[in-house]
Amino acid sequence: MGFLDSVLRRNKELESLFDLDFGIDSSSRAYLKKMALETCINFIGRTIGQSEFRIMKDDKRVSDDWDYLLNVRPNTDQSAAEFWQRVTHKLIDDNEVLIVLSDSNDLLIADSFTRDEYAVFPDVFRDVVVKDYTFKRTFQMDEVLHWTYNNEKLSKFMEGAFDDYSDLFGRMLETQKLSNQIRGTVSLDSTQVINDDNKTRLQNFINRLFDSFRRNSVALVPLLKGFQYSEVNDGSNNGKSVDELAKVKRDLTDDVANIIGIPTSLIHGDMSEYETAIKAYIKFCIQPLVKKIEDELNAKLVDKKDYIAGKRIKVRGIAEMNPLELANAVDKLRASGTYSGNDIRIMLGDEPVDNPALDEYVLTKNYQSASSDPEGGDTNA
C-alpha cells in the first residue's frame, strides 16, 4: 500500500478535495474495433444482399422450392436480403458460418455450434444453437451449408493491432481532454481550524459555485472576503486536434479494408477513382466470395447426376456487366463473328432466347485471313 493510499483511506474528504483518479485504462476503446469491422463488413454484406440466386438448366432458368428459399423468404423471420447480409457478416466476423435446414424447411443461421472433424467421414456438427433454441440432433456436413472465410491476417490483426490502435486513440483522447480542461486553485484566508466539518462545507460551497459557472449562461455568485479563485489553465491550450483523432479511426478502417480487399476510396466515398475502385472491389473481393457461395450451393443442393447434365446454381448481382456500358464491345464481338448473340447474352447474365438468328455467327467487318493474298496481288511474282 502506497503513501497516498494510506492518506486517502484515513481522510476521504481529501480525495474529493483534490479530485484524484487512479488506474485510468486508456485502452478500453472496444467501439473502435466494432466501428472498423462494421464499416467494412456491412459494405460487403450490402453487396451480397443484392445478389440473385438462379437455378439454371442448360443456361435457362428453372424454378423450384430452392429458388423461393434463396431469393424470397429463407425463413419465417428474415427476407432474402437480410438473410444473406447476416450470412456475410458472420462469415467474415466469425471466420465461418453454418446454415441448417429445419424440419419446417427454413434456412437457419447457427449462432454457435461444435464441429467434430474426421479424416475419411463427413464432419459432424452438434450443439447447434439458433437464437434460444438448441438442436438435439446432429448434422453431417452433407446436410448443411457451411462456409469458412480463412483470412488469418484479419484474425491476427483483430487480436493484436486493435489493442495498439485503441491504446493510441485512448492516449490521444485523454490528452485532448486534459488540454482543454479548465483548472484552477482556490485560496482561503481563514484563521479557523480546518477540521472535517469545515472541509466538507468548503468543498460543497466550491462545487455549487463552479456548477453554477458550468450550467448557466449568466452566473452570479457572492464575493466573500478572503476567498480567491485563480485559473491555472483556461482550456485554450492546443492539444491533439479532432482531425488527428479522426485520422486514427480512418487509418484503422483502412487497415481492415485492405485486409478484406475493399479499396479504401470506396469505404470513404471518394468518387475521384470510382470506376477503377469498383472494378478492383468486384474482381478481388466480391467475385472470390461469390465463387465460394456458388461452390457450396452446387455441392449441397445439386446432385452429381444433375450437375453433369447441366444443372447449376448461379449467383448474379453487382458483379455482372451492364449491357449499356458495354454496347461498343458487344457490337465488336458480334460483328467479328467471335460470339453468337446468345453467347453474348449468357456472358451478360441473361438467358438465351429461341431465335435461330441469335445462334448464328455473323461477320460484318472486312476481316481477312493473314495467309491470304491481297486482292489483285500477283501470285507468280
C-alpha positions in Angstrom: 0.0 0.0 0.0 1.4 3.4 -1.1 1.7 6.5 1.0 -1.2 8.3 -0.8 -3.4 5.3 -0.4 -3.0 5.3 3.4 -3.6 9.1 3.5 -6.7 8.9 1.4 -8.0 6.0 3.3 -7.8 8.0 6.6 -9.3 11.1 5.0 -11.8 10.5 2.3 -12.6 14.2 2.0 -9.1 14.9 0.9 -9.5 12.6 -2.1 -12.7 14.5 -3.1 -10.9 17.8 -2.5 -8.0 17.1 -4.8 -10.2 15.1 -7.3 -7.6 12.4 -7.7 -8.1 9.5 -10.1 -6.0 6.3 -10.2 -5.9 3.4 -12.7 -7.3 5.0 -15.8 -7.4 2.4 -18.6 -7.0 4.3 -21.8 -7.0 1.1 -23.9 -10.6 0.1 -23.3 -12.0 1.5 -26.5 -13.8 -1.5 -27.9 -16.0 0.7 -30.1 -13.0 1.4 -32.3 -12.8 -2.3 -33.2 -16.5 -2.5 -33.7 -16.6 0.6 -35.9 -13.9 -0.5 -38.3 -15.3 -4.1 -38.6 -18.9 -3.0 -39.0 -18.0 -0.4 -41.7 -16.2 -2.9 -43.9 -18.3 -6.0 -43.2 -21.6 -4.2 -43.8 -20.2 -2.8 -47.1 -19.7 -6.4 -48.4 -22.9 -7.5 -46.8 -25.0 -4.9 -48.7 -23.3 -6.1 -51.9 -24.1 -9.8 -51.4 -27.6 -8.9 -50.2 -28.3 -7.6 -53.8 -27.5 -10.9 -55.3 -30.0 -13.1 -57.1 -29.6 -16.9 -56.9 -30.6 -18.6 -60.2 -31.1 -22.3 -60.7 -30.1 -22.9 -64.3 -30.6 -25.9 -66.6 -28.7 -25.7 -69.9 -28.3 -21.9 -69.4 -32.0 -21.4 -68.9 -33.6 -20.6 -65.5 -35.9 -23.1 -63.8 -38.0 -22.5 -60.7 -38.4 -24.8 -57.7 -38.6 -24.6 -53.8 -34.9 -23.7 -53.5 -35.4 -20.7 -55.8 -38.0 -19.3 -53.4 -35.9 -20.0 -50.3 -32.8 -18.5 -51.7 -34.4 -15.4 -53.2 -37.6 -14.6 -51.3 -38.0 -16.0 -47.8 -35.3 -18.2 -46.4 -37.2 -18.5 -43.0 -40.2 -17.0 -41.2 -38.3 -14.1 -39.7 -36.0 -12.8 -42.5 -36.2 -11.7 -46.1 -33.6 -12.9 -48.5 -31.6 -9.6 -48.4 -31.5 -9.6 -44.6 -30.6 -13.3 -44.5 -27.6 -13.0 -46.9 -26.3 -9.9 -45.2 -26.2 -11.7 -41.9 -24.6 -14.7 -43.6 -21.8 -12.5 -44.9 -21.4 -10.7 -41.6 -20.9 -14.0 -39.6 -18.7 -15.4 -42.3 -16.2 -12.5 -42.1 -16.6 -11.7 -38.5 -16.5 -15.2 -37.1 -14.4 -16.6 -40.0 -17.1 -19.3 -40.7 -20.9 -19.6 -40.9 -23.2 -22.6 -40.6 -26.8 -22.8 -42.1 -29.1 -25.7 -41.3 -32.4 -26.7 -42.7 -35.2 -27.1 -40.1 -38.0 -29.7 -40.2 -40.3 -26.9 -41.5 -37.9 -26.2 -44.4 -36.5 -23.0 -43.0 -32.9 -22.0 -43.6 -31.5 -21.0 -40.2 -28.2 -19.4 -39.4 -26.5 -21.0 -36.4 -25.4 -18.7 -33.6 -23.0 -21.3 -32.2 -22.1 -24.9 -32.8 -19.5 -27.6 -32.2 -17.7 -29.2 -35.1 -16.3 -32.7 -34.9 -13.8 -33.3 -37.7 -13.0 -36.6 -39.3 -10.4 -37.7 -41.8 -12.4 -40.1 -44.0 -16.0 -39.5 -42.9 -18.1 -36.3 -43.2 -17.6 -33.8 -40.3 -20.5 -33.7 -37.8 -22.0 -30.5 -36.3 -23.6 -30.8 -32.8 -24.9 -28.5 -30.1 -26.2 -26.2 -32.9 -27.9 -23.1 -31.3 -30.2 -20.8 -33.2 -31.4 -17.9 -31.1 -32.5 -19.6 -27.8 -33.1 -23.0 -29.3 -30.6 -25.8 -29.2 -31.0 -28.7 -31.7 -30.8 -32.1 -30.0 -29.9 -33.8 -33.3 -26.6 -33.7 -35.1 -26.0 -32.6 -38.6 -23.5 -34.1 -41.1 -21.5 -31.9 -43.5 -23.6 -33.0 -46.5 -26.8 -31.9 -44.7 -25.7 -28.3 -44.1 -24.4 -25.2 -45.8 -21.0 -24.3 -44.3 -18.5 -21.7 -45.4 -15.1 -20.7 -43.9 -13.5 -17.3 -44.7 -9.9 -18.4 -44.0 -8.5 -15.0 -43.5 -5.7 -15.4 -40.9 -4.5 -11.8 -41.5 -7.8 -10.3 -40.3 -7.8 -12.7 -37.2 -4.3 -11.8 -36.2 -4.9 -8.1 -36.8 -8.1 -8.2 -34.7 -6.2 -9.9 -31.8 -3.1 -7.6 -31.9 -3.1 -4.4 -33.7 -6.6 -3.4 -32.5 -5.2 -3.2 -29.0 -2.4 -0.9 -30.1 -4.8 1.4 -32.0 -7.1 1.5 -29.0 -4.3 2.4 -26.7 -3.1 5.1 -29.1 -6.5 6.6 -29.6 -7.2 6.5 -25.8 -4.0 8.4 -25.1 -4.8 11.0 -27.7 -8.3 11.4 -26.4 -7.1 11.8 -22.8 -4.5 14.3 -23.9 -7.2 16.3 -25.8 -9.5 16.3 -22.8 -6.6 17.3 -20.5 -5.5 20.1 -22.8 -9.0 21.7 -22.9 -9.7 21.2 -19.2 -10.2 24.3 -17.1 -8.2 24.0 -13.9 -7.9 26.4 -11.0 -6.9 26.9 -7.4 -8.8 28.4 -4.5 -7.1 30.3 -1.7 -8.9 30.9 1.6 -7.7 33.4 4.2 -9.0 31.9 7.4 -7.9 31.6 11.0 -10.3 28.7 11.6 -9.2 25.2 12.2 -9.8 23.2 9.0 -11.4 20.2 10.5 -13.6 17.6 8.7 -16.8 19.6 9.0 -15.2 22.8 7.7 -13.6 21.0 4.8 -16.9 19.4 3.9 -18.8 22.7 3.9 -16.0 24.4 1.9 -15.9 21.6 -0.7 -19.7 21.8 -1.1 -19.6 25.6 -1.5 -16.9 25.3 -4.2 -18.9 22.6 -6.0 -22.1 24.7 -6.1 -20.1 27.7 -7.2 -18.5 26.1 -10.2 -21.6 24.0 -11.1 -23.2 27.4 -11.5 -20.4 28.5 -13.8 -20.7 25.3 -15.9 -24.5 25.2 -16.3 -25.7 28.8 -16.5 -25.0 31.3 -19.3 -25.2 34.1 -16.6 -23.9 33.1 -13.2 -23.8 35.5 -10.2 -22.0 34.4 -7.0 -21.3 36.1 -3.7 -17.9 37.7 -3.3 -16.5 36.6 0.0 -13.7 38.2 1.9 -10.6 36.1 2.0 -11.9 33.8 -0.8 -9.9 34.0 -4.1 -10.0 31.8 -7.2 -7.3 31.7 -9.8 -7.1 29.7 -13.0 -4.1 27.6 -13.8 -5.4 26.6 -17.2 -8.3 28.2 -19.1 -8.8 25.4 -21.5 -7.3 27.2 -24.5 -4.1 25.0 -24.8 -3.6 23.4 -28.1 -3.6 19.6 -27.8 -4.3 16.9 -30.3 -6.8 18.2 -32.8 -10.1 16.4 -33.5 -8.8 15.9 -37.1 -5.9 13.8 -35.7 -8.3 11.7 -33.7 -10.4 11.1 -36.8 -7.3 10.2 -38.7 -6.5 7.3 -36.3 -10.1 6.0 -36.8 -9.7 6.3 -40.5 -6.4 4.5 -40.6 -7.8 1.6 -38.5 -10.7 1.3 -41.0 -8.3 1.4 -43.9 -6.2 -1.4 -42.5 -9.3 -3.7 -42.1 -10.5 -2.7 -45.6 -7.1 -3.6 -47.1 -7.1 -7.0 -45.5 -10.6 -7.8 -46.7 -9.9 -6.5 -50.1 -12.0 -3.3 -50.3 -10.5 -0.3 -51.9 -10.3 2.4 -49.3 -11.7 5.0 -51.6 -15.0 3.2 -51.8 -15.2 3.0 -48.0 -14.7 6.8 -47.6 -16.9 7.7 -50.6 -14.1 9.1 -52.7 -15.5 9.4 -56.2 -12.3 10.5 -58.0 -11.3 6.9 -58.7 -14.7 5.3 -58.5 -14.6 3.3 -61.7 -11.2 1.8 -61.0 -12.0 1.1 -57.4 -15.3 -0.6 -58.1 -13.7 -2.9 -60.7 -11.0 -3.9 -58.2 -13.6 -4.4 -55.5 -15.7 -6.7 -57.7 -12.7 -8.7 -59.0 -10.6 -9.2 -55.8 -13.2 -9.1 -53.1 -16.7 -9.9 -54.3 -16.1 -12.5 -57.0 -13.9 -14.8 -54.8 -16.7 -14.6 -52.2 -19.4 -15.3 -54.7 -17.4 -18.3 -56.0 -17.3 -19.8 -52.5 -21.0 -19.4 -52.2 -21.7 -20.9 -55.6 -19.4 -23.9 -55.0 -21.1 -24.7 -51.7 -24.6 -24.3 -53.0 -23.9 -26.5 -56.1 -22.2 -29.2 -53.9 -25.0 -29.4 -51.4 -28.2 -28.6 -53.4 -27.4 -30.1 -56.8 -27.0 -33.9 -57.3 -23.9 -35.1 -59.1 -26.1 -36.5 -61.9 -28.0 -33.3 -62.4 -24.8 -31.3 -62.3 -23.3 -33.4 -65.0 -26.5 -32.9 -67.0 -26.0 -29.2 -66.9 -27.9 -28.0 -63.8 -26.2 -25.2 -61.9 -26.8 -22.5 -59.3 -25.5 -19.2 -60.4 -25.2 -16.1 -58.2 -25.9 -12.9 -60.1 -25.6 -9.4 -58.7 -23.4 -6.3 -58.7 -20.6 -8.3 -60.3 -22.5 -8.6 -63.6 -21.6 -6.4 -66.5 -24.0 -3.6 -67.6 -25.0 -4.1 -71.3 -25.4 -0.4 -71.8 -21.9 0.3 -70.7 -20.5 -2.5 -73.0 -22.5 -1.7 -76.1 -19.5 -1.0 -78.2 -17.6 -4.1 -77.1 -20.7 -6.2 -77.7 -21.0 -4.9 -81.2 -17.4 -5.8 -81.9 -17.7 -9.3 -80.5 -20.8 -9.9 -82.6 -19.6 -8.2 -85.8 -16.3 -10.1 -85.7 -18.0 -13.5 -85.7 -16.3 -14.5 -82.4 -19.5 -14.9 -80.5 -23.1 -15.5 -81.4 -25.9 -13.4 -80.0 -26.9 -16.0 -77.4 -23.3 -16.4 -76.3 -23.2 -12.7 -75.5 -26.5 -12.9 -73.7 -25.1 -15.6 -71.4 -22.0 -13.7 -70.7 -24.1 -10.7 -69.7 -26.1 -12.8 -67.3 -29.2 -13.1 -69.5 -30.9 -16.3 -70.7 -30.5 -17.4 -74.3 -33.6 -16.9 -76.5 -35.2 -19.3 -79.0 -34.3 -17.3 -82.0 -32.2 -19.0 -84.7 -30.8 -15.7 -85.8 -29.0 -15.3 -82.4 -27.4 -18.7 -82.7 -25.7 -17.8 -86.0 -22.2 -16.4 -86.2 -22.1 -13.4 -88.4 -19.2 -11.4 -89.9 -20.0 -7.8 -90.8 -16.4 -6.5 -90.9 -13.8 -6.9 -93.6 -11.8 -9.4 -91.7 -9.4 -11.4 -93.9 -7.0 -14.2 -93.2 -3.4 -13.2 -92.8 -2.3 -16.1 -95.0 -4.4 -15.0 -98.0 -3.1 -12.8 -100.7 -4.2 -9.1 -101.1 -6.8 -8.5 -103.7 -5.2 -8.0 -107.1 -1.8 -9.4 -106.0 0.5 -11.3 -108.4 0.8 -14.9 -107.2 3.5 -15.6 -109.8 5.9 -13.0 -108.5 
